[in-house]
Amino acid sequence: MTDVAVTTSADSFSRWADWLTAAGLEPVALPCIEVVPASEDELDRARRAAGEADAILLTSPRPVGLLWPDGGMPAVPVAAVGPATAAAVEDAGGITELVGDAGGDELLAEWQNVDGRRIVFPHARGADLGRLETLESRGAHVERFPVYEARPTPPGPDPVDSALFASPSAVEGWLISRSLNELRVVGVIGATTAEAIRQAGGIADAMADEPTAEAVVEALLAALERKP
C-alpha cells in the first residue's frame, strides 16, 4: 500500500485521512504547520466586525472554528472558497451566499453585487491579500482580520512514498528537515501551493481541480498511476 504524508496541521488530519483510506492509500500524519490563534482580544474584534458586516469572505474553514467554535455564527451572508468551507459555515449556524469551486481568485471574480458592501475577511497572518483589490476595485469595503498564524514546523522521520500539501507554509515546514526529491508524487491543493513547490525546486505532480480533500486525492491517484 502506498504511504502518503498528510502535511496539514494535526487537527486537519482526519479529514484527509478518510479520503486517502477510501482510495486505498495509507495516510501518515506528518504535520508541517502549527496553527497559533490570535489573541482573544483580536478574535473578539473580528467576531464583532463580522456580526456588523454586510458579508464575510472565507478562504478556509479554519477561521470558522477559531471565531465560532461552539456555533452561533452571525446570520451574515458568506462567500466560501469551497464545499469544505461552506460546510464549516453551515455547521456553525451561518449562511452561504456563494460557494466557489476553483480557488480564491475565481471566487472573487464570481462574486457579484459587492459595490458598497462592508466585507469582513478573517485570514491567516501573512496571507496574500493582493487578490482583495478585485473586490475593492468594484466598490467593496474590505476589513482584514488576521486570526491565526500557520507556523512551519519540521515533520517527523516516517518514511513515505508521496505527500499532500495544502499550503505554502506546509511546503516550507517539510523543507526544514526533508527533501521533495524523496517523494515519488507531490500533490497540492491549488496553484499557490504548486508555485511554492516550484520555487523550492520541485514539481507538483498532482493538483486538484477544486480546493477539496477529495479532489486532491483523486488527482494524486491519477498521478500515481502515471508514475508507477
Secondary structure, DSSP 8 states (H G I E B T S, - for coil): --EEEE-S-GGGHHHHHHHHHHTT-EEEE---EEEEE--HHHHHHHHHHHHHSSEEEESSSHHHHHH-TTS---S-EEEESSHHHHHHHHHTT-EEEEE-SS-HHHHHHH----TT-EEEEEEETT---GGGHHHHTTT-EEEEEEEEEEEE--------SEEEE-SHHHHHHHHHH--GGG-SEEEESSHHHHHHHHHTT---SEE-SSSSHHHHHHHHHHHHHH--
